[in-house]
Amino acid sequence: MRVVSFLHSVVLVCAMCVASPGIAQDRSEDATYPNKAVKVVVPYAPGGFPDTITRIVGQRLAETLGQQFIVENRGGAGGIAGSEAVARASPDGYTLLMASEGQIAINPAIYSKLPYDSIRDFTPISIVAISPLFLAVHASVPVKTFAELVALAKSKPGELTYGSSGTGSIHHITMEALKLALGLDIVHVPYKGSGQSVPALIGGQVSMSLAALPSLASHVKASRVRLLANNTAHRSPQARDVPTIAELGTPGFDYPATVGLLGPAGMSRGIVQKLYAEIVKAVNHPDTLQRFAAVGVDPVGGSPEAYAAGNSADLERYL
């Protein structure tokens, strides 16, 4: 999803006197929240980007709020099952969802019917983090820059390939958006997760792929692959020498992998604001920053209003 600018976030925060959609008025029990364990549903199998971020941030929240934040992995069907479970849960703040852009914007564009409405059935709490994805080509591809790759793809339509972590993934969506923007014909080769697509790139089974930096760094150093660009609006602190696709001639191009915390519709504003404030502290903690960097993640800690605005914009964009 596209992260709302910091200035826009500040303006929205200043408008807190107006209740956001899906957030109920303050309740008396807000002051004692949480007084028992909180369940955070991750709609993916263990080990992926959302799962890793949930466990890192959940540990910090448990320490500051004094209750366990228990991760429940409910994978399958593009995250639909886990998302539906949270949408149907009580809005008391004890069942939350760590969602990606897949559940919010991509699934509604892919599936004609969903058992939840990604806007009406959830309460936005915070954009937690983003993972910039880096476009890398195999060493055998005779290009050294993004412009050279575009020229090569145009000269050989249908001959180059790209691997993704699956149909409908942010890797797939990003590359298809790039193809559409630049008029490229590059063949999609879907895999079951980055655990398969990255080795396919390293082995030369595909010409290029998008991936988080940690999974590529050692291979870049060994000259097996070359980094050409990243898919976010701004250069990543992880690799400031790698330009963005946006600055290389495609203005507005911004497709980072994103995770954010949601609850069922109707959560009280007091609980939402308490969780948001603690997430801001959690993602900026030195230990969190170190662990995020190790897995190729940039902290955000965006406000509920910024998250709601970004979700609506992404849904409109994908639909």
Disulfide bonds with the S-S distance in Angstrom:
none
